[in-house]
């Protein structure tokens, strides 16, 4: 069975379980912070190939954020 990784500019290739752990660690840094999590997917077909992109974004309002993405064809 192939394990598919999720990508992060900050953390590199991660498993989904590692992404969950990074999100948990990030929110622990500021327990009083206000967070917004967004999950989205989009696709585009071109010349018979469909590219699908999924993104998980965690924003700590007024203090930055982190994101993770996956691209599949």
MODABEL-V641425 format. One record per pair of residues at least 24 apart in sequence whose ideal C-beta (glycine too) atoms are under 10 Angstrom apart, sorted by sequence separation. I is the first residue (numbers start at 1). J is the second residue. D is the distance in whole Angstrom. If there is no record, write none. Layout:
i | j | d
I | J | D
I | J | D
//
This chain:
i | j | d
35 | 59 | 7
36 | 60 | 8
49 | 73 | 6
34 | 59 | 9
35 | 60 | 6
36 | 61 | 7
33 | 59 | 10
34 | 60 | 7
35 | 61 | 7
33 | 60 | 5
34 | 61 | 4
38 | 65 | 10
33 | 61 | 7
34 | 62 | 8
35 | 63 | 10
37 | 65 | 9
33 | 62 | 9
34 | 63 | 9
36 | 65 | 8
38 | 67 | 9
39 | 68 | 10
40 | 69 | 10
41 | 70 | 9
43 | 72 | 9
30 | 60 | 6
33 | 63 | 6
35 | 65 | 9
27 | 58 | 8
29 | 60 | 8
26 | 58 | 6
23 | 56 | 8
27 | 60 | 8
30 | 63 | 7
22 | 56 | 10
26 | 60 | 7
29 | 63 | 9
23 | 58 | 6
20 | 56 | 10
22 | 58 | 9
19 | 56 | 7
26 | 64 | 10
19 | 58 | 10
26 | 65 | 8
16 | 56 | 9
26 | 66 | 6
25 | 66 | 10
23 | 66 | 8
22 | 66 | 7
23 | 68 | 8
22 | 68 | 8
19 | 66 | 10
6 | 54 | 8
8 | 56 | 9
20 | 68 | 10
6 | 55 | 10
19 | 68 | 5
6 | 56 | 8
18 | 68 | 9
19 | 70 | 10
16 | 68 | 9
14 | 68 | 7
16 | 70 | 9
11 | 66 | 8
10 | 66 | 6
9 | 66 | 9
10 | 67 | 9
11 | 68 | 8
8 | 66 | 7
9 | 67 | 8
10 | 68 | 9
8 | 67 | 7
9 | 68 | 9
7 | 67 | 10
8 | 68 | 5
9 | 69 | 9
7 | 68 | 7
8 | 69 | 8
6 | 68 | 5
7 | 69 | 6
5 | 68 | 10
6 | 69 | 7
7 | 70 | 7
6 | 70 | 5
7 | 71 | 8
5 | 70 | 8
6 | 71 | 10
4 | 70 | 7
4 | 72 | 8
//
